[in-house]
Amino acid sequence: MKKVIHAAMFAAQKHKDQRRKDESASPYINHPLALAHILANECQILDEDVLSAALLHDTIEDTQTTEVEILEQFGARVLGIVKEVTDDKSLPKPVRKRLQIEHAAHLSYEAKLIKLADKICNLRDMAINPPADWSLSRRIEYYDWAKDVVEGLRGAHPPLEDLFDQAYKARPHN
């Protein structure tokens, strides 16, 4: 429990000035907290390292956090999971999106759990509070891309996959 709370505090500090893209610009920390909530409270995944990595999953990608910081504070296993779900921001966005689809099936079990929870959270958010400047077609494209990523994760955790399928049902239509 101590590691998970430390990860929540660490993520809150790292994301403190960030906002989501929704119309209300909600605090970014709500997103990693939602992932941990899905894993722990909706799917009873209580592995401290998985929950910590879920809370930290965007820190390397979206903040100035270094791999060394995560290694020193949370250990090699957490760092390894976080690295697996971290996009290389030096690549163009279309390449990063394609790589997520291609790499999904090859992720560790723990990284698959986080990737599933991430896509569930994003679709749930998209359904109730989409990014303010996203057109209907862009939202539909996101749903379909997320589904393509999740297809590579199938078989890892059926209850999480069911939650994704439920969230996908909110996909808007033309």
WOSUL-V84554 format. One record per backbone hydrogen bond with DSSP energy under -1.0 kcal/mol. NH is the residue of the N-H (numbers start at 0). CO is the residue of the C=O. E is the energy in kcal/mol with one decimal. If there is no record, write none. Layout:
nh=[NH:NH]
co=[CO:CO]
e=[E:E]
This chain:
nh=[4:5:6:7:8:9:10:11:12:13:14:17:19:24:27:29:30:32:33:34:35:36:37:38:39:40:41:42:44:50:51:52:53:54:55:58:61:62:69:70:71:72:73:74:78:79:80:81:82:83:84:85:88:90:95:96:97:98:99:100:101:102:103:105:106:111:112:113:114:115:116:117:118:119:120:121:122:123:124:125:126:127:128:131:133:138:139:140:141:142:143:144:145:146:147:148:149:150:151:152:155:160:161:162:163:164:165:166:167:168:169:170]
co=[0:1:2:3:4:5:6:7:8:9:10:14:25:21:17:26:27:28:29:30:31:32:33:34:35:36:36:37:38:46:47:48:49:50:51:55:57:58:65:66:67:68:69:70:74:75:76:77:78:79:80:82:86:87:91:92:93:94:95:96:97:98:99:102:103:107:108:109:110:111:112:113:114:115:116:117:118:119:120:121:122:123:124:20:130:134:135:136:137:138:139:140:141:142:143:144:145:146:148:149:152:156:157:158:159:160:161:162:163:164:166:167]
e=[-2.3:-2.4:-2.5:-2.2:-2.4:-2.8:-2.9:-2.4:-2.3:-2.5:-2.6:-2.3:-3.1:-1.7:-2.0:-1.5:-2.3:-2.0:-2.0:-1.9:-2.2:-2.3:-2.5:-2.5:-2.9:-2.6:-1.1:-1.2:-3.1:-2.6:-2.5:-2.7:-2.3:-2.0:-1.7:-2.0:-2.7:-1.5:-1.6:-2.8:-3.0:-2.2:-2.9:-1.7:-2.1:-2.7:-2.1:-2.7:-2.9:-1.7:-1.3:-1.0:-1.0:-2.0:-2.3:-2.6:-2.0:-2.7:-1.9:-1.4:-2.5:-2.9:-1.2:-1.6:-1.3:-2.4:-1.9:-1.7:-2.7:-2.7:-2.4:-2.6:-2.3:-2.4:-2.7:-2.5:-2.4:-2.7:-2.8:-2.5:-2.1:-1.6:-3.3:-2.2:-1.7:-2.1:-2.4:-2.4:-2.0:-2.3:-2.4:-2.6:-2.9:-2.1:-1.9:-2.2:-2.6:-2.0:-1.1:-1.6:-1.8:-2.3:-2.6:-1.9:-2.3:-2.6:-2.4:-2.3:-2.7:-1.1:-1.5:-2.3]
